[in-house]
Amino acid sequence: MAIKLKKWDSAEHLKTEEDITLYWEACLEEAEDDPAFITAALGTIARARGMSQLARDTGMTREGLYKALSADGNPEFATVMKVIRALGLHLHGAPVQR
């Protein structure tokens, strides 16, 4: 008997603002020094909220956002901050617990 698997898409499970906030906080904690992880997390949140609206809010194209926020994307920091603000999120800093 073959097992049928479905590709997991976190965006399908981000239904509320609380879901998005908790996901964002978890991703920031998990990412450590991996910028690709952060941009991919923003891409997931953007897909959950609607990429078209984000494109309008940032003044970027949908295609440009998909590319920049993919796991292979390498957006400028200014683009990342623009997306974070447009999504209504914050980037917080805290001391590292050693």
C-alpha positions in Angstrom: 0.0 0.0 0.0 1.5 3.3 -1.1 1.5 6.3 1.3 0.1 9.5 -0.2 1.9 12.6 0.9 1.0 16.2 0.5 3.6 18.9 0.4 3.3 21.0 3.6 2.5 24.7 3.1 2.6 26.7 6.3 0.7 29.6 4.6 -2.4 27.4 4.5 -2.4 27.3 8.3 -1.9 31.0 9.0 -5.5 31.9 9.4 -5.5 34.6 12.1 -3.3 37.6 13.1 -2.3 35.6 16.2 -1.2 32.6 14.0 0.9 35.0 11.9 2.4 36.7 14.9 3.3 33.4 16.6 4.7 32.0 13.3 6.8 35.2 12.8 8.2 35.1 16.4 9.1 31.4 16.1 10.8 32.0 12.7 12.9 34.9 14.1 14.0 32.7 17.0 14.7 29.6 14.9 16.5 31.5 12.1 19.5 32.5 14.2 22.0 33.8 11.5 20.1 32.5 8.4 18.7 35.4 6.4 17.2 33.0 3.8 15.1 31.5 6.6 13.7 35.0 7.5 12.9 35.9 3.9 11.3 32.6 3.3 9.2 33.1 6.4 8.1 36.5 5.1 7.2 34.9 1.8 5.0 32.4 3.7 3.3 35.2 5.6 2.9 37.2 2.4 1.2 34.2 0.6 -1.1 33.8 3.6 -2.1 37.4 3.6 -2.2 37.9 -0.2 0.7 38.6 -2.4 -1.2 41.0 -4.6 -2.1 43.3 -1.7 1.5 43.2 -0.5 2.7 44.2 -4.0 0.4 47.2 -3.9 1.5 48.1 -0.4 5.2 47.9 -1.2 5.1 49.2 -4.8 6.8 46.0 -6.0 5.6 43.5 -8.5 4.1 40.2 -7.4 6.7 38.4 -9.4 9.5 40.4 -7.8 8.1 39.6 -4.3 7.8 35.9 -5.1 11.5 35.9 -6.2 12.8 38.0 -3.4 11.0 36.1 -0.7 11.7 32.6 -2.0 14.2 30.3 -0.3 16.6 31.1 -3.2 16.0 34.9 -3.0 18.6 37.4 -1.9 16.7 40.7 -1.3 18.4 43.8 -0.1 17.8 44.6 3.6 15.8 47.7 2.6 13.4 45.4 0.7 13.1 43.1 3.7 12.3 46.0 6.0 9.7 47.4 3.5 8.0 44.0 3.4 8.1 43.6 7.2 6.4 47.1 7.6 3.9 46.4 4.9 2.9 43.2 6.6 2.4 45.1 9.8 5.2 43.2 11.6 8.2 44.3 13.6 11.8 43.1 13.7 12.8 43.0 17.4 16.2 42.6 19.0 17.1 41.0 22.3 20.3 39.8 23.9 21.4 36.3 23.2 20.9 33.9 26.1 24.2 32.1 26.7 
